[in-house]
Amino acid sequence: MEPEMENRDEFQVAHLPDGGRLVVFDFQKNPKFRLNNLVCFDAEGQELWTAELPKNTGPDWFVGVAVKNEMILARTWSCFDLTLDLKSGKILTAAWTK
């Protein structure tokens, strides 16, 4: 299990069609080797899930997120572009972009 974030300052927010939101928490204020810092909240503010990072990437965290055509597109520090499942935050596709 990944360590919990000590700081929950928002770095980026993307809004979902159902009124929920995706939040990338500030990775610079949470100095961890791996930080699962992309969290989905419903319209009432309840935490639904935390997105998974690609496996075996060494130090890593989320640096950006967008919603396009009801798909979640996320980018990691290790240069992966990910498509995430809207219901679970699990990785559907991963492409290394460096």
C-alpha positions as YAML, in Angstrom:
chain: A
units: angstrom
residues:
- id: 1
  name: MET
  ca: [0.00, 0.00, 0.00]
- id: 2
  name: GLU
  ca: [1.29, 3.44, -0.92]
- id: 3
  name: PRO
  ca: [1.93, 5.96, 1.88]
- id: 4
  name: GLU
  ca: [-0.78, 8.54, 2.44]
- id: 5
  name: MET
  ca: [-0.28, 12.11, 1.31]
- id: 6
  name: GLU
  ca: [0.76, 14.48, 4.05]
- id: 7
  name: ASN
  ca: [-0.33, 17.57, 2.10]
- id: 8
  name: ARG
  ca: [-3.62, 17.79, 0.16]
- id: 9
  name: ASP
  ca: [-3.02, 21.07, -1.71]
- id: 10
  name: GLU
  ca: [-4.58, 20.87, -5.17]
- id: 11
  name: PHE
  ca: [-2.25, 21.12, -8.15]
- id: 12
  name: GLN
  ca: [-4.87, 20.61, -10.90]
- id: 13
  name: VAL
  ca: [-8.62, 19.93, -11.07]
- id: 14
  name: ALA
  ca: [-10.63, 18.43, -13.95]
- id: 15
  name: HIS
  ca: [-14.43, 18.35, -13.85]
- id: 16
  name: LEU
  ca: [-16.43, 15.26, -14.75]
- id: 17
  name: PRO
  ca: [-19.72, 15.30, -16.73]
- id: 18
  name: ASP
  ca: [-21.68, 14.07, -13.66]
- id: 19
  name: GLY
  ca: [-20.49, 16.96, -11.47]
- id: 20
  name: GLY
  ca: [-17.64, 15.02, -9.88]
- id: 21
  name: ARG
  ca: [-14.04, 16.09, -10.12]
- id: 22
  name: LEU
  ca: [-10.55, 14.70, -10.49]
- id: 23
  name: VAL
  ca: [-7.84, 16.27, -8.37]
- id: 24
  name: VAL
  ca: [-4.09, 16.00, -8.84]
- id: 25
  name: PHE
  ca: [-2.62, 16.87, -5.46]
- id: 26
  name: ASP
  ca: [0.62, 18.84, -5.35]
- id: 27
  name: PHE
  ca: [3.44, 16.34, -5.76]
- id: 28
  name: GLN
  ca: [6.08, 18.91, -4.77]
- id: 29
  name: LYS
  ca: [4.61, 19.16, -1.29]
- id: 30
  name: ASN
  ca: [4.54, 15.38, -0.81]
- id: 31
  name: PRO
  ca: [8.12, 14.15, -1.20]
- id: 32
  name: LYS
  ca: [7.53, 10.43, -1.68]
- id: 33
  name: PHE
  ca: [9.27, 7.90, -3.94]
- id: 34
  name: ARG
  ca: [5.87, 6.98, -5.47]
- id: 35
  name: LEU
  ca: [2.79, 9.10, -4.87]
- id: 36
  name: ASN
  ca: [-0.73, 8.13, -5.96]
- id: 37
  name: ASN
  ca: [-1.85, 11.76, -6.06]
- id: 38
  name: LEU
  ca: [-4.78, 11.58, -8.51]
- id: 39
  name: VAL
  ca: [-8.07, 11.20, -6.67]
- id: 40
  name: CYS
  ca: [-11.68, 11.12, -7.94]
- id: 41
  name: PHE
  ca: [-14.48, 12.76, -5.94]
- id: 42
  name: ASP
  ca: [-18.22, 12.58, -6.58]
- id: 43
  name: ALA
  ca: [-20.44, 15.67, -6.85]
- id: 44
  name: GLU
  ca: [-20.92, 15.69, -3.04]
- id: 45
  name: GLY
  ca: [-17.16, 15.62, -2.41]
- id: 46
  name: GLN
  ca: [-16.90, 11.98, -1.33]
- id: 47
  name: GLU
  ca: [-13.66, 10.28, -2.34]
- id: 48
  name: LEU
  ca: [-14.42, 7.48, -4.84]
- id: 49
  name: TRP
  ca: [-11.00, 6.15, -5.82]
- id: 50
  name: THR
  ca: [-7.30, 6.87, -6.13]
- id: 51
  name: ALA
  ca: [-5.77, 6.29, -9.56]
- id: 52
  name: GLU
  ca: [-3.09, 3.67, -10.00]
- id: 53
  name: LEU
  ca: [0.37, 4.43, -11.34]
- id: 54
  name: PRO
  ca: [2.14, 2.24, -13.91]
- id: 55
  name: LYS
  ca: [4.00, -0.61, -12.25]
- id: 56
  name: ASN
  ca: [7.80, -0.75, -12.04]
- id: 57
  name: THR
  ca: [8.42, 2.88, -13.02]
- id: 58
  name: GLY
  ca: [10.57, 3.78, -10.04]
- id: 59
  name: PRO
  ca: [9.88, 7.23, -8.63]
- id: 60
  name: ASP
  ca: [6.54, 8.39, -10.01]
- id: 61
  name: TRP
  ca: [3.45, 10.55, -9.49]
- id: 62
  name: PHE
  ca: [0.74, 12.20, -11.56]
- id: 63
  name: VAL
  ca: [1.54, 15.57, -13.14]
- id: 64
  name: GLY
  ca: [-1.65, 16.22, -15.13]
- id: 65
  name: VAL
  ca: [-5.19, 15.08, -15.89]
- id: 66
  name: ALA
  ca: [-7.90, 15.90, -18.42]
- id: 67
  name: VAL
  ca: [-11.35, 14.60, -19.33]
- id: 68
  name: LYS
  ca: [-12.10, 14.12, -23.02]
- id: 69
  name: ASN
  ca: [-15.12, 12.31, -24.48]
- id: 70
  name: GLU
  ca: [-15.89, 10.82, -21.04]
- id: 71
  name: MET
  ca: [-12.38, 9.38, -20.85]
- id: 72
  name: ILE
  ca: [-9.77, 10.23, -18.24]
- id: 73
  name: LEU
  ca: [-6.38, 11.10, -19.70]
- id: 74
  name: ALA
  ca: [-3.52, 11.38, -17.22]
- id: 75
  name: ARG
  ca: [0.22, 11.97, -17.44]
- id: 76
  name: THR
  ca: [2.90, 10.80, -15.03]
- id: 77
  name: TRP
  ca: [6.32, 12.12, -14.09]
- id: 78
  name: SER
  ca: [7.85, 8.99, -15.63]
- id: 79
  name: CYS
  ca: [6.49, 10.11, -19.06]
- id: 80
  name: PHE
  ca: [3.49, 7.80, -19.37]
- id: 81
  name: ASP
  ca: [0.25, 8.96, -20.97]
- id: 82
  name: LEU
  ca: [-2.55, 6.92, -19.44]
- id: 83
  name: THR
  ca: [-6.22, 6.33, -20.13]
- id: 84
  name: LEU
  ca: [-7.96, 5.53, -16.86]
- id: 85
  name: ASP
  ca: [-11.23, 3.78, -16.13]
- id: 86
  name: LEU
  ca: [-13.84, 6.34, -15.05]
- id: 87
  name: LYS
  ca: [-15.35, 4.01, -12.43]
- id: 88
  name: SER
  ca: [-12.18, 2.68, -10.77]
- id: 89
  name: GLY
  ca: [-9.10, 4.73, -11.75]
- id: 90
  name: LYS
  ca: [-7.41, 1.60, -13.06]
- id: 91
  name: ILE
  ca: [-5.17, 1.87, -16.12]
- id: 92
  name: LEU
  ca: [-6.84, 0.97, -19.42]
- id: 93
  name: THR
  ca: [-3.99, 2.01, -21.73]
- id: 94
  name: ALA
  ca: [-0.45, 3.23, -21.16]
- id: 95
  name: ALA
  ca: [1.97, 4.74, -23.64]
- id: 96
  name: TRP
  ca: [5.51, 5.78, -22.80]
- id: 97
  name: THR
  ca: [6.11, 9.19, -24.43]
- id: 98
  name: LYS
  ca: [9.70, 10.10, -23.71]
...
